[in-house]
C-alpha cells in the first residue's frame, strides 16, 4: 500500500512538472494589453519580480531557465524540460533575447513576445513567426576578457636573423621549433604535404601566407624551393617550425622575392 501511495505521488509530481514545462501560456497567441513594449517591437511582462538591482550588459555571460513556444502553442525548446539551466554570452543569441534579458534583474522571470524580425527572420530549420519565451534570469557576470588572436601578418621579432638558439644545417638553413609535433615520421622529398605557412623578407614584409588566405596548401616537397624541401623533411606532423632560408636555398635572385627569407611552417599532414 505504501509503495502504491509513493508511486502515485511521484506520478503526480511528474505530471505537474510536465505541465509547467510544456503547456503554453494562455496569452501565447499575442501579448496582452498590460505587456510592456519597446521601440523595436519587443513585448514583455514580468511574471516574478527579481531580487537584484542591476541589469546584465549586452556582452555578459547569463545563466537562465527558459521555455519557448510558437504562437500556436507548440513548445520548441526548454531548458526546464532538460533539467539544466543554460549559460551563454548574451550577444550570441537572437536579437530579441539580447535586448530583452538586459531589461531583467537576477531572480526575475519574464515573458517575452519576440517578433520574427528580432527572432530567426525566417531562417530555414528554425521556428518561424513571432516567438514566446518565459525566461528566468538566474545570474549573470561579465564575460571573460578575450585574448586577441595574433596578427598572422605581423613579422616575428627575430625576422632579421636567426637567434642564438636556432639550429643550423650544413647547407646554411637555420630553424627553430615553435611547437612540437606528434609521432616520428618525417616526409621524404617526393611526399605530398599539407601545410600552413607565412613568409617574410628580412625587413619584415609579408609576401605570402596560407594563414591569411584561410586555406592550407598541399604540394610535393620536390616542387618547391630547396630550403623548403630540406626543411620540411626535418618536421613531423603537427609541428610548427620557423626557418631562416638563405637566398641560395630560396629563389636565388630569380624569384618573386629576393634575399634571405623567413618562413613559419606548420606541417598538418604527410599525404
Backbone torsions as a table, in degrees:
resi	resn	phi	psi	omega
1	UNK	NA	-45.4	180.0
2	UNK	-61.0	-42.0	179.3
3	UNK	-61.6	-38.1	179.8
4	UNK	-64.2	-43.6	179.4
5	UNK	-61.7	-44.2	179.9
6	UNK	-63.1	-43.2	-178.6
7	UNK	-63.0	-43.0	178.7
8	UNK	-62.9	-41.6	179.6
9	UNK	-61.6	-44.1	179.4
10	UNK	-62.7	-43.0	179.4
11	UNK	-62.5	-39.6	179.1
12	UNK	-64.4	-40.2	177.7
13	UNK	-64.0	-43.4	-179.4
14	UNK	-62.6	-41.5	179.1
15	UNK	-64.6	-43.4	179.5
16	UNK	-62.5	-42.0	178.8
17	UNK	-62.4	-45.0	-179.3
18	UNK	-60.8	-39.5	-179.3
19	UNK	-65.3	-39.8	-178.1
20	UNK	-70.9	-21.3	-176.0
21	UNK	-102.6	-18.4	-174.6
22	UNK	-118.1	-21.9	-177.3
23	UNK	-77.8	126.4	-179.6
24	UNK	-70.4	149.1	177.0
25	UNK	-66.4	157.6	-177.9
26	UNK	-63.0	-29.2	-177.4
27	UNK	-99.7	28.9	-176.8
28	UNK	-66.2	-27.1	-174.4
29	UNK	-73.1	-29.5	-177.6
30	UNK	-163.6	150.5	178.7
31	UNK	-65.4	140.6	178.4
32	UNK	-72.9	171.2	-176.4
33	UNK	-62.9	-29.2	-177.0
34	UNK	-90.4	8.4	177.6
35	UNK	-74.6	143.8	174.1
36	UNK	-78.3	151.0	179.6
37	UNK	-136.9	132.1	178.7
38	UNK	-92.2	172.0	-178.8
39	UNK	-62.7	-25.9	-178.6
40	UNK	-77.1	-14.1	-177.4
41	UNK	105.1	-0.5	178.4
42	UNK	-75.1	126.4	177.5
43	UNK	-108.9	146.9	179.6
44	UNK	-154.9	161.1	179.3
45	UNK	-147.2	130.2	178.8
46	UNK	-74.0	124.4	177.5
47	UNK	-95.0	-39.0	177.7
48	UNK	-138.7	125.7	-179.6
49	UNK	-67.6	147.9	179.4
50	UNK	-90.6	177.8	-179.3
51	UNK	-107.1	-15.3	-177.4
52	UNK	-85.1	175.9	178.4
53	UNK	-125.1	-14.3	-179.3
54	UNK	-103.7	157.5	-177.8
55	UNK	-112.3	148.4	177.1
56	UNK	-67.6	150.5	174.1
57	UNK	-88.1	165.1	-175.3
58	UNK	-57.5	-33.9	-175.8
59	UNK	-98.3	5.5	-177.8
60	UNK	-69.7	157.6	173.5
61	UNK	-91.9	118.4	-176.1
62	UNK	-112.3	148.5	173.2
63	UNK	-117.5	124.6	-172.9
64	UNK	-139.2	158.4	160.7
65	UNK	-109.8	144.2	-177.3
66	UNK	-156.3	159.4	167.7
67	UNK	-139.2	144.7	-178.1
68	UNK	-129.8	138.7	179.2
69	UNK	-131.2	152.5	164.6
70	UNK	-81.3	165.7	-172.8
71	UNK	-71.1	-7.2	173.0
72	UNK	-91.1	7.8	173.4
73	UNK	90.4	8.7	180.0
74	UNK	-88.6	124.0	176.9
75	UNK	-76.8	135.1	178.3
76	UNK	-118.4	-12.3	179.2
77	UNK	-163.4	146.8	178.0
78	UNK	-164.7	123.2	173.3
79	UNK	-74.0	-27.4	-179.6
80	UNK	-66.2	-43.2	178.2
81	UNK	-62.0	-33.0	178.4
82	UNK	-79.6	-13.5	176.8
83	UNK	77.1	14.2	-177.8
84	UNK	-146.1	128.6	178.1
85	UNK	-65.9	159.5	-179.2
86	UNK	-106.4	143.5	177.2
87	UNK	-126.4	131.7	-178.3
88	UNK	-163.1	159.9	173.6
89	UNK	-69.5	135.0	-174.1
90	UNK	-67.2	-21.7	179.3
91	UNK	-90.7	11.6	179.7
92	UNK	-112.7	19.4	-178.8
93	UNK	-124.7	-177.9	-179.2
94	UNK	-61.8	154.7	-173.3
95	UNK	-59.0	-36.4	-180.0
96	UNK	-63.6	-36.0	175.3
97	UNK	-68.3	-47.1	-178.2
98	UNK	-56.8	-45.1	179.5
99	UNK	-71.4	-46.6	-171.5
100	UNK	-67.3	-44.9	-176.1
101	UNK	-66.7	-24.0	175.8
102	UNK	-68.3	-15.4	177.4
103	UNK	-81.4	-13.0	-170.5
104	UNK	-94.5	165.9	170.4
105	UNK	-123.5	163.7	-178.9
106	UNK	-57.8	136.8	179.9
107	UNK	89.4	-11.1	-177.6
108	UNK	-80.4	146.4	171.5
109	UNK	-121.6	130.1	-173.7
110	UNK	-139.0	146.5	175.2
111	UNK	-102.4	133.3	179.9
112	UNK	-117.7	138.5	168.9
113	UNK	-111.1	109.2	-170.8
114	UNK	-106.9	113.8	179.1
115	UNK	-64.2	156.6	-173.2
116	UNK	-57.0	-35.0	-178.7
117	UNK	-68.9	-15.8	174.3
118	UNK	-104.7	4.4	-179.7
119	UNK	-112.1	-118.1	-173.9
120	UNK	-98.3	-0.5	172.3
121	UNK	53.7	36.6	176.6
122	UNK	76.6	14.9	-178.3
123	UNK	-64.5	134.4	-177.8
124	UNK	-59.4	138.2	177.9
125	UNK	82.9	0.7	179.1
126	UNK	-115.5	157.8	177.0
127	UNK	-60.0	139.0	-177.5
128	UNK	-107.3	166.0	179.4
129	UNK	75.9	-169.4	177.7
130	UNK	-68.2	142.2	179.6
131	UNK	-119.4	149.7	-179.8
132	UNK	-120.4	129.3	-179.6
133	UNK	-127.5	135.8	163.4
134	UNK	-99.2	121.8	-175.3
135	UNK	-124.4	128.9	172.6
136	UNK	-111.0	117.5	179.5
137	UNK	-85.3	106.4	-177.9
138	UNK	-79.4	-48.7	-180.0
139	UNK	-162.7	167.4	174.8
140	UNK	-154.4	156.7	-179.8
141	UNK	-155.5	157.9	176.8
142	UNK	-62.1	136.6	178.8
143	UNK	-66.7	146.8	177.5
144	UNK	-57.2	142.0	179.5
145	UNK	-62.0	135.7	-179.4
146	UNK	-84.3	133.3	174.6
147	UNK	-81.6	119.1	-177.5
148	UNK	-61.8	138.4	178.7
149	UNK	-67.9	140.9	179.0
150	UNK	-62.9	144.6	179.4
151	UNK	-75.2	114.8	-177.5
152	UNK	-66.0	-14.6	-180.0
153	UNK	-82.6	-21.0	-174.4
154	UNK	-70.2	129.9	179.2
155	UNK	-70.8	146.7	176.1
156	UNK	-65.3	155.9	-177.9
157	UNK	-62.6	-28.5	-177.9
158	UNK	-100.5	30.6	-175.8
159	UNK	-66.3	-26.8	-174.4
160	UNK	-72.7	-33.8	-178.1
161	UNK	-159.9	156.0	178.7
162	UNK	-65.4	140.5	177.6
163	UNK	-74.1	171.0	-176.6
164	UNK	-62.7	-28.2	-177.3
165	UNK	-91.0	6.4	176.1
166	UNK	-75.2	146.3	175.9
167	UNK	-88.0	156.9	-176.9
168	UNK	-137.0	133.9	178.9
169	UNK	-92.6	171.9	-179.7
170	UNK	-63.1	-24.1	-178.7
171	UNK	-80.0	-14.1	-176.6
172	UNK	104.2	0.5	176.9
173	UNK	-75.1	127.7	177.0
174	UNK	-109.1	147.5	-179.3
175	UNK	-155.8	159.4	179.9
176	UNK	-146.2	130.3	179.4
177	UNK	-75.8	123.7	178.1
178	UNK	-93.5	-32.9	177.8
179	UNK	-150.1	130.7	-178.6
180	UNK	-70.4	151.9	178.4
181	UNK	-104.3	-167.5	-179.3
182	UNK	-119.0	145.1	176.8
183	UNK	84.6	-178.3	-177.9
184	UNK	-129.8	11.3	-179.9
185	UNK	-84.8	129.5	177.1
186	UNK	-109.8	144.5	176.0
187	UNK	-71.3	157.7	172.7
188	UNK	-100.4	172.1	-177.7
189	UNK	-62.7	-24.1	-178.3
190	UNK	-97.0	-1.8	178.2
191	UNK	-71.1	150.4	166.8
192	UNK	-90.0	136.2	-179.7
193	UNK	-128.4	153.9	173.8
194	UNK	-114.8	126.0	-173.4
195	UNK	-138.4	158.7	161.9
196	UNK	-111.3	142.3	-176.9
197	UNK	-155.1	158.7	168.9
198	UNK	-138.6	142.0	-178.2
199	UNK	-128.6	136.8	-179.8
200	UNK	-128.6	152.2	164.7
201	UNK	-80.1	165.2	-174.1
202	UNK	-71.0	-6.5	172.9
203	UNK	-92.9	8.6	173.1
204	UNK	90.4	10.8	-179.7
205	UNK	-89.5	124.7	176.5
206	UNK	-75.8	126.8	179.6
207	UNK	-115.3	-13.2	178.6
208	UNK	-163.0	143.5	179.2
209	UNK	-163.6	119.2	172.5
210	UNK	-73.0	-26.2	179.8
211	UNK	-64.5	-45.2	179.4
212	UNK	-65.2	-37.6	178.5
213	UNK	-72.0	-20.7	178.9
214	UNK	79.4	20.9	-179.2
215	UNK	-147.1	124.1	179.1
216	UNK	-65.8	160.2	-178.9
217	UNK	-108.6	145.6	177.5
218	UNK	-126.0	131.8	-179.4
219	UNK	-163.9	166.9	175.5
220	UNK	-84.8	140.1	-174.3
221	UNK	-67.7	-21.5	178.5
222	UNK	-89.1	10.5	179.1
223	UNK	-112.8	15.8	-178.5
224	UNK	-125.2	-177.3	-178.4
225	UNK	-64.5	151.9	-175.8
226	UNK	-56.0	-35.2	179.2
227	UNK	-62.8	-36.0	175.7
228	UNK	-70.5	-47.0	-177.7
229	UNK	-57.0	-45.2	179.7
230	UNK	-71.1	-47.1	-171.9
231	UNK	-66.7	-45.5	-175.8
232	UNK	-67.3	-24.5	176.1
233	UNK	-68.4	-16.3	176.7
234	UNK	-81.2	-10.2	-170.5
235	UNK	-97.5	163.1	170.3
236	UNK	-122.4	164.5	-177.9
237	UNK	-59.2	138.4	-179.9
238	UNK	88.8	-12.2	-177.1
239	UNK	-80.9	147.8	174.8
240	UNK	-125.4	127.7	-173.0
241	UNK	-134.2	143.9	172.0
242	UNK	-100.8	130.7	-179.7
243	UNK	-117.1	136.7	170.2
244	UNK	-108.3	109.7	-170.9
245	UNK	-107.5	115.5	178.3
246	UNK	-65.7	155.8	-175.5
247	UNK	-55.1	-34.0	-179.2
248	UNK	-64.3	-22.0	177.7
249	UNK	-106.2	7.7	-179.8
250	UNK	-111.7	-117.9	-174.9
251	UNK	-98.2	-0.1	173.3
252	UNK	53.4	35.8	178.5
253	UNK	76.0	8.5	-176.2
254	UNK	-120.6	6.0	-174.0
255	UNK	-107.7	-167.6	-179.0
256	UNK	-68.5	-23.2	176.3
257	UNK	-135.3	149.3	-176.9
258	UNK	-113.5	165.2	176.7
259	UNK	83.3	-174.1	176.4
260	UNK	-67.5	148.3	-178.4
261	UNK	-127.0	153.2	178.9
262	UNK	-122.9	129.6	179.6
263	UNK	-128.2	136.1	164.1
264	UNK	-99.5	121.9	-175.8
265	UNK	-126.0	130.1	172.9
266	UNK	-111.9	118.1	179.2
267	UNK	-85.0	106.5	-177.3
268	UNK	-80.8	-45.8	-173.9
269	UNK	-155.5	140.3	168.8
270	UNK	-95.7	115.8	-173.1
271	UNK	-85.9	NA	NA
